[in-house]
Amino acid sequence: MFKYLLIFVAFMLQGCEDRYRYKCQNPDYFHAEECQKPKCLFTQQCPEYLVAPILEKKVNDVQPEKPNP
């Protein structure tokens, strides 16, 4: 039984590695041609779009409305 558990654990650990959904999220490819402007603007895969917290930028850009007296 221990042998099967060991094989199962080894099989499950096989999937544990760093993967990036987009090539331009990987810091090793920041200088790749498809990750540079203007080419990345079309695909919206510029590193600053994929790595930087986009929601935080949107929240900081929006100014709260002041109530009118």
Secondary structure, 3 states (H helix, E strand, C coil): CHHHHHHHHHHHHCCCCCCCCCHHHCHHHCCCHHHCCCHHHHHCCCHHHHCCCHHHHHHHHCCCCCCCC
